[in-house]
Amino acid sequence: MRLGVAAALVDGTLLPGDVAIDDGVVTALGVGAGGGHGIAAPGFVDLQVNGFAGVDFQVADGDAYLRAGEALLATGVTAFQPTFITAPEVDLATALRAMPVEGCGPRIIGAHLEGPFLSPRRLGAHDAAGCRAPDLALLRRLLDAGPVTEMTLAPELHGAFELIDELVARGVTVSCGHSDATAAEAHLAFDRGARTVTHLFNAMRPSAPRDPGIAMAALARNDVTVQVIVDGHHLAGETVLVAWQAARGRFALVSDAVGAAGMEDGRYALGGAEVTAQGGVVRRADGTLAGSAVPMIEAVRHLHALGAKLEEALTAASAVPARIAGRQDLGRLAVGAPADVVVLDDRLDVQRTLVAGGEHVAR
């Protein structure tokens, strides 16, 4: 089958011509010339999805995952990490066991545990009662409860390096976040094996001229990839552009979506706690930002509107996050690669999404 597109994003460049797919994989690129409409891009890979379409993954069952998965496909997401925020061990273990590892429309890469080893000074929307000091035995029990592919932790906490060593040894991506780390403490964690940061600038030690903190430390290193929420609310446009210009090629879009994403304003849940969405902004009762309502395609549009080339904005939503997850099979269009594709029109509206060649047509 052919997609009928005018061009495809291949290795960061728009290649004129159509895309051919057979038996779930890409078989040819740059096929023919003229007559096609729109562009084919690698399906989006979202590393931080707390929920979607009214669903809170932390308390979701199989049917809820399927509802959220259908809505994620409509926004171009073909692979994602259900994200579980700080909670008691029994609740995290239950959420991990309930996660459908076979997927729910989009592929499920594995779980992103955002906590419970976070700084009490930088909790954001996390519940202080669920936070824990670094505990290797607890970490091992959580990793044994279900497939975890990423963990966010505060590297400055006493005992955090022991956790980093365990996570690296098990092939779990270590992300620094919800952290009051100084630049020096951050560099020690990066040297130890942490390779990314969770929602850059948000829930992090503020940067100052002689105290750059973890955010500036991450931007200063070519071996650290930054994950950024670009929803028009978490960061000012100038802040996004500074990060983009410092970290082009290692800048990954994440949605940090909660159940409010894809829904109208109202009350939703994050980690079982009530949050309110109004005007596209999600907050706890105390006014703290609590995830976002932005789908990945909207984050792409925001980044592109700020001045990023379309090809680079799409790559930030696909190949870069796939690299963080260590999944070379995702986030790319190449002959022999899985046919995980999003087809966009000239307005960057999602027209079709395919996972292994299976198609979802946007309504």
C-alpha positions as a printed Julia matrix, in Angstrom:
363×3 Matrix{Float64}:
   0.0    0.0    0.0
   1.0    3.6   -0.57
   0.11   6.52   1.69
  -0.52   9.02  -1.09
   1.66  11.75   0.44
   3.76  14.38  -1.3
   6.8   13.97   0.97
   8.1   12.1    4.01
  10.34  13.11   6.89
  13.41  10.89   6.6
  16.4   11.45   8.9
  15.31  15.01   9.59
  14.81  15.96   5.93
  11.65  16.12   3.83
  12.1   13.65   0.98
   9.73  14.23  -1.98
   7.61  11.28  -2.99
   5.3    8.7   -1.47
   5.78   6.0    1.18
   5.13   2.32   0.49
   4.18  -0.09   3.27
   3.79  -3.85   3.27
   3.18  -6.29   6.12
   3.58  -3.61   8.79
   6.93  -2.22   7.67
   8.13   0.55   5.39
   9.25  -0.92   2.07
  10.08   2.18   0.01
  10.51   5.93   0.38
  10.49   8.71  -2.23
   8.19   6.72  -4.46
   6.95   8.53  -7.58
   6.56  12.29  -7.85
   3.58  14.6   -7.76
  -0.05  13.87  -7.06
   0.31  13.28  -3.35
  -1.04  15.41  -0.52
   0.41  16.18   2.89
   3.5   14.77   4.53
   4.29  11.55   6.33
   6.31  11.84   9.54
   7.44   9.26  12.07
   4.72   8.62  14.62
   5.12  10.72  17.75
   6.79   9.2   20.79
   5.6   10.75  24.08
   7.67   9.88  27.13
   5.41  11.52  29.72
   1.68  10.84  29.56
  -0.16  10.8   32.88
  -3.51  10.38  31.19
  -5.62  11.39  28.22
  -9.24  11.8   27.12
 -10.61  11.71  30.66
  -8.44   8.76  31.72
  -5.93   8.85  34.59
  -3.46   6.05  33.89
  -2.54   5.67  37.54
  -5.97   4.19  38.27
  -6.9    2.95  34.77
  -8.11  -0.48  33.71
  -7.78  -2.08  30.29
 -10.89  -0.43  28.84
  -9.73   3.0   30.0
  -6.36   2.45  28.34
  -8.12   1.61  25.08
 -10.2    4.81  25.24
  -7.12   6.9   25.9
  -5.16   5.04  23.24
  -7.73   5.78  20.56
  -7.58   9.48  21.44
  -3.77   9.47  21.44
  -3.73   7.95  17.96
  -5.91  10.8   16.75
  -3.16  13.22  17.84
  -0.37  11.31  16.04
   1.09   9.43  19.02
   2.15   5.9   18.06
   4.21   5.06  21.18
   4.2    6.4   24.72
   5.15   5.85  28.33
   2.25   5.84  30.82
   3.55   8.02  33.64
   2.83   7.35  37.3
   3.5   10.15  39.75
   4.47   9.9   43.41
   2.16   7.62  45.38
   2.32   4.9   48.05
   4.17   1.77  46.98
   1.03  -0.35  46.84
  -0.64   2.11  44.45
   2.39   2.29  42.15
   2.69  -1.49  42.08
  -1.01  -1.81  41.25
  -0.68   0.71  38.42
   2.34  -1.1   37.01
   0.53  -4.43  37.02
  -2.53  -2.91  35.32
  -0.52  -1.4   32.44
  -1.23  -3.35  29.2
   2.26  -4.09  27.95
   0.92  -5.25  24.58
  -0.27  -1.71  23.84
  -3.62   0.03  23.61
  -3.62   1.21  20.0
  -0.33   3.08  20.33
   2.62   1.02  21.47
   3.35   1.15  25.2
   7.11   1.49  25.65
   6.96   0.88  29.39
   6.17   2.91  32.47
   7.73   6.2   33.47
   7.9    6.4   37.25
   8.01  10.09  38.15
   8.92   9.62  41.79
   8.74   8.76  44.6
  12.4    9.79  45.12
  11.92  13.53  44.62
  13.08  16.68  46.37
  10.63  17.96  49.01
  11.58  21.46  47.81
  10.52  20.85  44.19
   7.41  18.68  44.39
   5.21  20.62  41.99
   1.91  18.74  41.86
   3.27  15.67  43.67
   1.96  14.63  47.08
   4.58  15.13  49.79
   3.14  12.23  51.77
   4.13   9.79  49.02
   7.72  10.96  48.63
  10.49   8.74  49.92
  14.2    9.03  50.57
  16.24   6.91  48.15
  15.63   3.27  49.09
  17.25   0.57  46.97
  14.97  -2.19  48.26
  11.87  -0.14  47.4
  13.26   0.65  43.95
  13.85  -3.03  43.26
  10.32  -3.94  44.32
   8.89  -1.3   41.98
  11.04  -2.46  39.07
   9.92  -6.03  39.69
   6.22  -5.03  39.76
   6.07  -4.19  36.06
   8.08  -3.01  33.06
   9.62   0.36  33.96
  11.56   2.09  31.19
  12.21   5.51  32.76
  12.45   6.91  36.27
  12.59  10.54  37.35
  14.5   11.19  40.56
  16.25  14.03  42.38
  19.97  13.22  42.11
  21.05  15.39  45.05
  19.24  13.22  47.6
  21.46  11.1   49.83
  21.58   7.6   48.34
  20.4    8.64  44.88
  23.61   7.51  43.19
  23.0    3.95  44.37
  19.59   4.11  42.65
  21.14   5.49  39.47
  23.6    2.59  39.4
  20.77   0.06  39.78
  18.63   1.71  37.1
  21.5    1.92  34.62
  22.39  -1.71  35.27
  18.8   -2.7   34.46
  18.63  -0.61  31.31
  16.16   1.91  32.72
  16.5    5.5   31.53
  17.45   7.78  34.42
  15.97  11.26  34.23
  16.73  14.02  36.72
  13.75  16.08  37.78
  11.75  17.56  40.64
  15.18  18.45  41.86
  16.95  21.16  43.85
  20.35  19.99  42.56
  23.14  22.46  42.02
  25.01  22.32  38.74
  27.84  20.42  40.44
  25.43  17.82  41.81
  23.77  17.51  38.43
  27.08  16.93  36.66
  27.91  14.11  39.08
  24.58  12.44  38.25
  25.13  12.85  34.51
  28.62  11.38  34.85
  27.04   8.46  36.73
  24.64   7.58  33.92
  21.66   9.96  34.03
  21.17  11.07  30.44
  18.08  13.3   30.43
  16.0   15.7   32.5
  12.25  15.78  33.11
  10.31  18.89  31.99
  13.27  21.23  31.8
  13.05  24.31  34.09
   9.8   23.13  35.71
  10.1   21.84  39.3
  13.86  22.55  39.23
  16.22  24.79  41.16
  16.03  28.25  39.56
  19.07  29.3   37.57
  21.12  32.31  38.7
  24.35  33.86  37.4
  26.59  32.04  39.9
  24.18  29.2   40.68
  23.16  27.79  37.3
  21.39  24.77  38.76
  20.45  21.54  37.07
  18.68  23.09  34.07
  21.69  25.05  32.87
  23.97  22.1   33.64
  21.84  19.93  31.34
  21.82  22.52  28.56
  25.6   22.88  28.8
  26.28  19.19  28.14
  26.14  17.64  24.69
  25.52  14.18  26.21
  22.3   15.17  28.03
  18.93  15.31  26.27
  16.31  17.69  27.61
  12.58  16.95  27.79
  10.44  20.08  27.5
   6.74  20.9   27.82
   5.89  23.4   25.08
   2.25  24.24  25.75
   2.39  28.01  26.06
   1.88  27.82  29.84
   4.74  25.93  31.48
   7.46  28.05  29.87
   7.64  31.47  28.26
   8.37  31.43  24.56
  11.75  33.06  25.12
  12.69  30.33  27.59
  11.75  27.65  25.07
  13.82  29.35  22.39
  16.89  29.62  24.61
  16.62  25.91  25.4
  16.01  25.08  21.74
  19.0   27.04  20.52
  21.24  25.51  23.19
  20.07  21.94  22.67
  19.01  21.52  19.05
  19.15  17.84  18.22
  18.79  16.83  21.87
  15.51  18.61  22.62
  12.56  16.26  23.13
   8.97  17.39  23.28
   6.82  15.8   25.97
   3.16  16.51  26.63
   2.98  15.73  30.38
  -0.67  15.25  29.47
  -3.28  14.46  32.1
  -6.86  13.3   31.71
  -7.92  16.8   30.68
  -6.03  16.48  27.38
  -8.45  16.14  24.5
 -11.37  17.17  26.71
 -13.32  20.29  27.63
 -12.6   22.38  30.71
 -13.62  20.7   33.94
 -12.45  18.53  36.8
 -10.16  15.59  36.18
  -7.73  13.39  38.11
  -3.94  13.2   38.3
  -2.62  10.31  40.3
  -6.06   9.94  41.83
  -6.16  13.55  43.06
  -8.54  16.16  41.63
  -7.23  18.81  39.24
  -9.09  21.49  37.3
  -8.62  22.41  33.65
  -9.54  25.91  32.55
  -8.51  27.61  29.34
  -6.07  24.83  28.54
  -4.27  25.13  31.9
  -4.44  22.35  34.49
  -3.96  23.15  38.18
  -4.38  21.69  41.62
  -6.68  23.42  44.08
  -3.73  25.42  45.44
  -2.99  26.82  41.96
   0.04  24.63  41.23
   0.4   23.55  37.6
  -0.52  19.87  37.38
   0.52  18.47  34.02
  -0.9   19.79  30.78
  -3.8   19.46  28.4
  -1.64  19.75  25.27
  -1.48  16.89  22.73
   1.85  16.27  21.02
   0.72  17.67  17.67
  -0.11  20.95  19.4
   3.34  20.99  21.04
   4.84  20.55  17.56
   2.79  23.49  16.31
   3.87  25.65  19.26
   7.56  24.88  18.72
   7.28  25.49  14.98
   5.46  28.79  15.58
   8.32  29.9   17.84
  10.72  29.55  14.92
  11.87  25.94  14.81
  11.92  24.43  11.33
   9.04  22.04  10.8
  11.4   19.14  10.2
  13.17  19.8   13.49
   9.94  20.25  15.46
   8.66  16.91  14.14
  11.98  15.26  14.98
  11.72  16.62  18.53
   8.44  14.72  18.83
   9.71  11.45  17.35
  13.37  10.54  16.84
  14.74  12.42  19.86
  12.36  10.93  22.46
  12.79   7.51  20.86
  16.55   7.9   21.36
  16.03   8.72  25.04
  14.0    5.52  25.37
  16.73   3.53  23.63
  14.27   2.47  20.91
  16.02   2.65  17.56
  13.0    1.0   15.95
  10.74   3.95  16.81
  10.58   7.58  15.74
  11.99   7.07  12.25
  10.92   6.33   8.7
  13.32   3.93   7.05
  13.06   0.92   4.78
  12.54  -2.09   7.01
  11.41  -0.03  10.01
   7.96  -0.49  11.58
   5.34   1.53   9.72
   4.48   3.85  12.63
   3.47   6.97  10.74
   1.48  10.16  11.16
   0.14  11.88   8.03
  -0.28  15.66   8.33
  -1.92  18.18   6.04
  -0.64  21.67   5.25
  -2.17  23.04   8.47
  -0.42  20.36  10.54
  -3.7   18.66  11.28
  -3.47  14.89  11.77
  -5.18  13.06   8.91
  -4.11   9.46   9.54
  -2.04   7.57  12.05
  -0.61   4.1   11.48
   0.92   1.67  13.94
   2.68  -1.25  12.24
   0.72  -0.34   9.12
  -2.65  -0.52  10.92
  -4.57   2.68  10.3
  -6.49   5.17  12.38
  -8.24   7.88  10.32
  -8.77  11.19  12.12
 -12.42  12.2   12.4
